[in-house]
Amino acid sequence: MKSKILFAFVAFTLIACGKTEIRKEEEQSEKAFVISNTMMKTMTLAEVQKEYISDETRFFGKIGADRNQYIDIFPLVGGNVISVNAELGDYVKKGQVLATIRSTEVAGFQRDLSTAKTELAVAENNLRVAKEMYEGKLSTEKDVIEAKSQVSKAQDELRRSQQVSQIYSVKNGNIYAVTSPISGYIVQKNINKDMQLRSDRTDNIFDVANTSKVWAIVNVNESDINKIAIGMKAEVSTLINPEKIYYGKIDKIFKIIDPETNSMQARVVLDNADGTLIPESKATIKVVSTENNTAVSIPTKAMIFDDNKYFVVVFKSQNNIKVQEVKVLKQNDNKTFISEGLSAGDKIVTTNQLLLYRSLSE
């Protein structure tokens, strides 16, 4: 009987010790997964959102000047270039003198203007004399009418000469000033000091582009044409500053395929008030399309891929975190849409999650 009691006591003691050891191990295990205060300060979380499923397609292209604010400047006269006041890349204001040309044509326009003024003065004087003589019965009414006709012709000629002078910016002397019709940057320059310009020249001497708005020209391969549409949101970055994102929408699709590249082009208009987007620079354009269906989404950077499965670290409190397997519905650079494993409102870890995953999986 004593042996049975002793055996039962020993068994009870072993069970109690075993439970104590298990409890200690569980407590130690739970303590091992408590996030330290230091880690909490650097940890970032994201709340699971429910939204319309979107997809992103990446294209390549370049930044171009707004062709509606792009002016070719041609010399209206021939002559000798005596000064060039703007260089490639300079910012110029509307009306600013870009170059000056000494031209015999300008001298001729000035002479015509002076002659028109003189002829008008003579015609007006003849009219005054004709009226005085008519009042003194020394001439007929016909003479007055003829004098008025000459004044009218002289006025028309003066107006014509003044308009020509205004077009050619005629000043004193034989100097023609080339001015900028808009404010913007000099993007092309084909003129130098002492150059001789022919009066029948057909090449432009300056191009000025207003770059307060620019175009992102998207090159779309034939296989991707069905992935774009007018109104789609676009995110644009350049090699000059790849971290900065510019936002816009596709506002035009050029329905022509280049036979050499087998691609079609689309346009995104971007605000460039700060001048950081430079025409002809290379660009990457992400076009975002949205479906009618919804799903929960999380930042793609929160995803953990291991053993051909996807996981996230779900955060509830500093001492209550867990690894959760998820099923991916659709994934792009910024967002991942989840079909199973998470609900809207859940919070997940987006920094140091791999470290936590490894600790929790051991």
ROTI-97430 format. One record per residue (C-alpha): x negated, y negated, z. Coordinates in steps of 0.02 Angstrom, whole numbers, padded with zeros to 5 digits, always signed. Layout:
REM residues N
[[X Y Z]],
...
//
This chain:
REM residues 362
[[+00000 +00000 +00000]],
[[-00142 -00118 +00046]],
[[-00225 -00081 -00120]],
[[-00068 -00131 -00214]],
[[-00055 -00294 -00118]],
[[-00239 -00329 -00149]],
[[-00218 -00293 -00336]],
[[-00067 -00409 -00346]],
[[-00162 -00548 -00256]],
[[-00310 -00530 -00371]],
[[-00197 -00531 -00524]],
[[-00105 -00685 -00462]],
[[-00269 -00771 -00426]],
[[-00335 -00732 -00601]],
[[-00174 -00795 -00683]],
[[-00177 -00954 -00580]],
[[-00360 -00981 -00622]],
[[-00323 -00949 -00805]],
[[-00182 -01075 -00806]],
[[-00293 -01200 -00718]],
[[-00429 -01176 -00848]],
[[-00303 -01193 -00991]],
[[-00233 -01351 -00912]],
[[-00408 -01422 -00894]],
[[-00447 -01380 -01075]],
[[-00284 -01463 -01133]],
[[-00322 -01616 -01028]],
[[-00498 -01623 -01097]],
[[-00429 -01598 -01273]],
[[-00302 -01737 -01251]],
[[-00435 -01851 -01179]],
[[-00545 -01815 -01330]],
[[-00415 -01889 -01448]],
[[-00382 -02049 -01353]],
[[-00436 -02194 -01461]],
[[-00562 -02304 -01372]],
[[-00529 -02488 -01346]],
[[-00678 -02529 -01454]],
[[-00609 -02427 -01600]],
[[-00437 -02503 -01576]],
[[-00510 -02676 -01606]],
[[-00575 -02626 -01778]],
[[-00431 -02512 -01826]],
[[-00302 -02569 -01953]],
[[-00130 -02496 -01975]],
[[+00000 -02498 -02113]],
[[+00186 -02472 -02098]],
[[+00265 -02350 -02219]],
[[+00380 -02445 -02337]],
[[+00524 -02389 -02445]],
[[+00523 -02474 -02615]],
[[+00546 -02449 -02800]],
[[+00419 -02332 -02877]],
[[+00291 -02426 -02980]],
[[+00153 -02371 -03096]],
[[-00006 -02459 -03151]],
[[-00097 -02448 -03317]],
[[-00270 -02522 -03337]],
[[-00318 -02614 -03496]],
[[-00469 -02712 -03552]],
[[-00472 -02878 -03641]],
[[-00540 -03054 -03627]],
[[-00494 -03228 -03569]],
[[-00447 -03347 -03711]],
[[-00405 -03531 -03720]],
[[-00222 -03579 -03735]],
[[-00206 -03601 -03924]],
[[-00064 -03723 -03897]],
[[-00189 -03836 -03808]],
[[-00336 -03805 -03925]],
[[-00382 -03945 -04047]],
[[-00499 -03942 -04196]],
[[-00575 -04113 -04224]],
[[-00623 -04161 -04402]],
[[-00714 -04319 -04459]],
[[-00593 -04430 -04553]],
[[-00735 -04520 -04642]],
[[-00907 -04481 -04706]],
[[-01065 -04569 -04651]],
[[-01217 -04561 -04539]],
[[-01200 -04497 -04359]],
[[-01278 -04628 -04245]],
[[-01233 -04549 -04076]],
[[-01161 -04391 -03999]],
[[-01091 -04415 -03825]],
[[-01029 -04240 -03780]],
[[-01112 -04069 -03774]],
[[-01047 -03892 -03775]],
[[-00959 -03852 -03611]],
[[-00933 -04035 -03560]],
[[-00766 -04089 -03488]],
[[-00695 -04238 -03583]],
[[-00542 -04346 -03556]],
[[-00410 -04396 -03683]],
[[-00473 -04545 -03783]],
[[-00655 -04521 -03734]],
[[-00780 -04559 -03873]],
[[-00866 -04399 -03925]],
[[-00973 -04468 -04068]],
[[-00996 -04625 -04173]],
[[-01022 -04630 -04362]],
[[-01084 -04774 -04469]],
[[-00973 -04770 -04623]],
[[-00948 -04879 -04777]],
[[-00769 -04815 -04781]],
[[-00734 -04895 -04613]],
[[-00808 -05058 -04676]],
[[-00688 -05048 -04823]],
[[-00539 -05020 -04707]],
[[-00591 -05171 -04604]],
[[-00608 -05276 -04760]],
[[-00434 -05222 -04817]],
[[-00363 -05271 -04647]],
[[-00446 -05441 -04653]],
[[-00384 -05469 -04831]],
[[-00206 -05419 -04782]],
[[-00207 -05545 -04640]],
[[-00269 -05683 -04756]],
[[-00141 -05642 -04890]],
[[+00000 -05646 -04762]],
[[-00058 -05816 -04699]],
[[-00062 -05883 -04878]],
[[+00111 -05811 -04917]],
[[+00184 -05886 -04758]],
[[+00108 -06056 -04801]],
[[+00178 -06046 -04979]],
[[+00349 -06008 -04906]],
[[+00339 -06159 -04792]],
[[+00292 -06272 -04938]],
[[+00429 -06198 -05048]],
[[+00559 -06233 -04913]],
[[+00499 -06413 -04891]],
[[+00502 -06444 -05078]],
[[+00675 -06367 -05092]],
[[+00738 -06480 -04954]],
[[+00664 -06629 -05049]],
[[+00747 -06572 -05209]],
[[+00576 -06542 -05287]],
[[+00598 -06353 -05315]],
[[+00737 -06231 -05341]],
[[+00809 -06098 -05226]],
[[+00730 -05968 -05338]],
[[+00558 -06030 -05285]],
[[+00603 -06005 -05102]],
[[+00667 -05830 -05134]],
[[+00507 -05787 -05228]],
[[+00401 -05855 -05085]],
[[+00500 -05749 -04959]],
[[+00469 -05596 -05068]],
[[+00282 -05628 -05066]],
[[+00285 -05644 -04876]],
[[+00377 -05478 -04862]],
[[+00249 -05391 -04974]],
[[+00106 -05465 -04874]],
[[+00185 -05405 -04711]],
[[+00204 -05228 -04780]],
[[+00022 -05227 -04835]],
[[-00035 -05289 -04665]],
[[+00065 -05155 -04576]],
[[-00012 -05023 -04690]],
[[-00188 -05088 -04657]],
[[-00156 -05094 -04469]],
[[-00094 -04915 -04470]],
[[-00248 -04857 -04566]],
[[-00359 -04953 -04445]],
[[-00270 -04872 -04299]],
[[-00291 -04697 -04372]],
[[-00475 -04726 -04406]],
[[-00506 -04824 -04244]],
[[-00578 -04969 -04341]],
[[-00676 -05090 -04232]],
[[-00788 -05234 -04277]],
[[-00919 -05179 -04399]],
[[-00931 -05016 -04494]],
[[-00929 -04895 -04345]],
[[-00804 -04751 -04335]],
[[-00776 -04677 -04161]],
[[-00730 -04492 -04145]],
[[-00617 -04478 -03991]],
[[-00543 -04330 -03900]],
[[-00355 -04311 -03927]],
[[-00333 -04213 -03763]],
[[-00421 -04185 -03599]],
[[-00518 -04022 -03590]],
[[-00683 -03936 -03621]],
[[-00792 -03942 -03776]],
[[-00789 -03762 -03834]],
[[-00868 -03788 -04005]],
[[-00989 -03920 -04072]],
[[-01051 -03937 -04251]],
[[-01125 -04111 -04253]],
[[-01294 -04188 -04209]],
[[-01370 -04361 -04206]],
[[-01431 -04425 -04377]],
[[-01329 -04294 -04469]],
[[-01258 -04353 -04636]],
[[-01073 -04311 -04650]],
[[-00992 -04298 -04820]],
[[-00823 -04380 -04842]],
[[-00753 -04217 -04912]],
[[-00818 -04110 -04767]],
[[-00693 -03973 -04720]],
[[-00780 -03906 -04564]],
[[-00732 -03967 -04391]],
[[-00862 -04056 -04285]],
[[-00786 -04022 -04113]],
[[-00659 -03904 -04033]],
[[-00579 -03961 -03871]],
[[-00478 -03841 -03762]],
[[-00369 -03887 -03615]],
[[-00400 -03741 -03496]],
[[-00277 -03785 -03358]],
[[-00187 -03631 -03423]],
[[-00276 -03487 -03512]],
[[-00226 -03326 -03596]],
[[-00278 -03152 -03546]],
[[-00279 -03057 -03710]],
[[-00240 -02872 -03677]],
[[-00303 -02738 -03797]],
[[-00175 -02597 -03799]],
[[-00217 -02430 -03879]],
[[-00085 -02349 -03989]],
[[-00056 -02213 -03860]],
[[-00016 -02344 -03727]],
[[+00098 -02460 -03826]],
[[+00255 -02385 -03747]],
[[+00185 -02424 -03574]],
[[+00201 -02613 -03592]],
[[+00348 -02731 -03613]],
[[+00379 -02917 -03603]],
[[+00405 -02973 -03423]],
[[+00295 -02841 -03342]],
[[+00186 -02904 -03200]],
[[+00000 -02908 -03231]],
[[-00154 -02923 -03119]],
[[-00310 -02993 -03202]],
[[-00490 -02990 -03143]],
[[-00651 -03038 -03232]],
[[-00831 -02980 -03228]],
[[-00881 -03152 -03165]],
[[-00781 -03131 -03004]],
[[-00708 -02954 -02997]],
[[-00643 -02976 -02819]],
[[-00525 -03118 -02864]],
[[-00357 -03067 -02936]],
[[-00252 -03181 -03048]],
[[-00067 -03144 -03065]],
[[+00044 -03167 -03217]],
[[+00168 -03082 -03332]],
[[+00162 -03018 -03510]],
[[+00251 -03153 -03609]],
[[+00210 -03100 -03787]],
[[+00167 -02940 -03879]],
[[+00086 -02959 -04049]],
[[+00169 -02824 -04155]],
[[+00016 -02796 -04264]],
[[-00109 -02653 -04249]],
[[-00289 -02690 -04290]],
[[-00342 -02550 -04411]],
[[-00522 -02559 -04350]],
[[-00484 -02534 -04165]],
[[-00313 -02449 -04178]],
[[-00252 -02567 -04043]],
[[-00118 -02698 -04022]],
[[-00132 -02857 -03920]],
[[-00023 -02931 -03784]],
[[-00036 -03097 -03694]],
[[-00031 -03147 -03511]],
[[-00026 -03333 -03470]],
[[-00127 -03378 -03314]],
[[-00139 -03537 -03213]],
[[-00318 -03602 -03214]],
[[-00306 -03768 -03124]],
[[-00468 -03732 -03030]],
[[-00561 -03693 -03192]],
[[-00629 -03526 -03131]],
[[-00567 -03429 -03283]],
[[-00689 -03455 -03426]],
[[-00635 -03425 -03607]],
[[-00717 -03275 -03693]],
[[-00760 -03190 -03527]],
[[-00720 -03005 -03512]],
[[-00566 -02957 -03413]],
[[-00479 -02806 -03339]],
[[-00290 -02813 -03341]],
[[-00179 -02700 -03236]],
[[+00000 -02695 -03296]],
[[+00131 -02643 -03168]],
[[+00292 -02557 -03221]],
[[+00437 -02521 -03101]],
[[+00561 -02377 -03103]],
[[+00741 -02378 -03041]],
[[+00706 -02243 -02909]],
[[+00640 -02277 -02734]],
[[+00517 -02185 -02622]],
[[+00411 -02219 -02469]],
[[+00242 -02294 -02506]],
[[+00078 -02316 -02416]],
[[-00089 -02397 -02461]],
[[-00193 -02277 -02566]],
[[-00345 -02312 -02458]],
[[-00258 -02223 -02312]],
[[-00255 -02056 -02404]],
[[-00369 -01911 -02356]],
[[-00399 -01771 -02482]],
[[-00460 -01607 -02410]],
[[-00443 -01425 -02463]],
[[-00337 -01475 -02614]],
[[-00211 -01560 -02500]],
[[-00171 -01739 -02452]],
[[-00165 -01798 -02271]],
[[-00139 -01958 -02172]],
[[-00168 -02002 -01990]],
[[-00004 -02054 -01907]],
[[-00019 -02176 -01762]],
[[+00110 -02187 -01624]],
[[+00005 -02248 -01478]],
[[-00176 -02255 -01423]],
[[-00165 -02078 -01354]],
[[-00036 -02012 -01477]],
[[-00104 -01987 -01652]],
[[-00090 -01840 -01770]],
[[-00139 -01777 -01941]],
[[+00007 -01763 -02061]],
[[+00005 -01673 -02228]],
[[+00098 -01767 -02366]],
[[+00159 -01730 -02541]],
[[+00109 -01859 -02671]],
[[+00241 -01915 -02795]],
[[+00139 -02046 -02888]],
[[-00026 -02132 -02853]],
[[-00117 -02285 -02918]],
[[-00261 -02393 -02860]],
[[-00165 -02487 -02727]],
[[-00011 -02384 -02682]],
[[+00033 -02202 -02661]],
[[+00215 -02146 -02664]],
[[+00257 -02000 -02549]],
[[+00394 -01870 -02576]],
[[+00371 -01772 -02412]],
[[+00288 -01796 -02244]],
[[+00325 -01978 -02198]],
[[+00474 -02089 -02164]],
[[+00497 -02276 -02182]],
[[+00436 -02363 -02024]],
[[+00299 -02238 -01982]],
[[+00129 -02315 -01948]],
[[-00029 -02242 -02023]],
[[-00214 -02279 -01998]],
[[-00300 -02365 -02144]],
[[-00478 -02382 -02074]],
[[-00588 -02249 -01996]],
[[-00451 -02123 -02033]],
[[-00575 -01995 -02099]],
[[-00670 -01998 -01933]],
[[-00507 -01972 -01839]],
[[-00454 -01835 -01959]],
[[-00614 -01738 -01928]],
[[-00599 -01758 -01740]],
[[-00418 -01702 -01740]],
[[-00453 -01554 -01855]],
[[-00593 -01479 -01749]],
//
